Amino acid sequence: ATVELRLQPPDAKIPFSTPWLDDVERKIARRLGMATDALSPVPQPYLSNLAVAESFRGRGIGGALVRLVEKVAIDVWNYDRLYLHVDDTNDAAVDLYRKYGFNVVRGVRWSPIWAGDSAKIAYFVKTYPATKA
């Protein structure tokens, strides 16, 4: 099983594995008037690439990874939101995230012309009570 946690602007952009490519793509999209800066330019925690081997699914491992990422993002990093993308045709993944309180971010889509079908992937967020400073 694996999961990644990173900081990135909550602009609905699906990240590359190489952060400098994200910066280049955002600059191109802004220059062409296709960027989505609707939420905030301040980087926020972003959960990505959660995967559990098929033979180990159904044992609570995915949920444990979500809780672990939440613990780091909220309790260690002191953020109050966690974002993620999920293919909305992956019912098991959507159900997992909804079970843990994630909801679709309405009205925000990363959809430059070159994004193709990836622009259809759902963008979710969970908001937590404000943390102590």
Residue pairs with C-beta under 8 A, 6 or more apart in sequence:
1 51
1 52
1 53
1 56
1 61
1 62
1 65
2 49
2 50
2 51
2 65
3 47
3 48
3 49
3 50
3 51
3 65
3 66
3 68
3 69
4 47
4 48
4 49
4 50
5 45
5 46
5 47
5 48
5 69
5 72
5 73
6 15
6 19
6 45
6 46
6 48
7 43
7 44
7 45
7 46
8 15
8 19
8 22
8 43
8 44
8 46
8 83
9 26
9 37
9 39
9 40
9 41
9 42
9 43
9 44
10 39
10 40
10 44
10 46
10 81
10 83
10 105
10 108
10 125
11 26
11 35
11 36
11 37
11 38
11 39
11 41
11 108
11 110
12 36
12 38
12 39
12 105
12 108
12 109
12 110
12 123
13 22
13 25
13 26
13 36
13 110
14 85
14 110
14 115
14 118
14 121
15 22
15 46
15 48
16 22
16 25
25 112
26 35
28 112
29 35
29 110
29 112
30 37
32 112
34 111
34 112
34 113
35 112
36 108
36 109
36 110
36 111
38 107
38 108
39 105
39 108
44 79
44 81
44 82
44 83
45 69
45 72
45 73
45 77
45 79
45 81
45 82
45 83
46 82
46 83
46 84
47 66
47 69
47 73
47 82
47 83
47 84
48 84
48 85
50 62
50 65
50 66
50 84
50 93
52 61
52 62
52 65
57 92
62 96
63 96
63 99
63 100
66 96
66 97
66 100
67 100
69 82
70 82
70 100
70 126
70 128
73 79
73 82
74 80
74 82
74 128
74 131
75 131
78 131
78 133
79 128
79 131
80 127
80 128
80 129
80 130
80 131
81 125
81 126
81 127
81 128
82 102
82 125
82 126
82 128
83 105
83 123
83 124
83 125
84 97
84 102
84 123
84 124
84 125
85 121
85 122
85 123
85 124
86 93
86 94
86 97
86 121
86 122
86 124
87 93
87 121
87 122
88 94
88 120
88 121
88 122
94 122
97 124
100 126
101 126
102 124
102 125
102 126
103 124
103 125
103 126
104 122
104 123
104 124
105 123
105 124
105 125
108 123
109 119
109 123
110 118
110 119
110 123
111 119
112 119
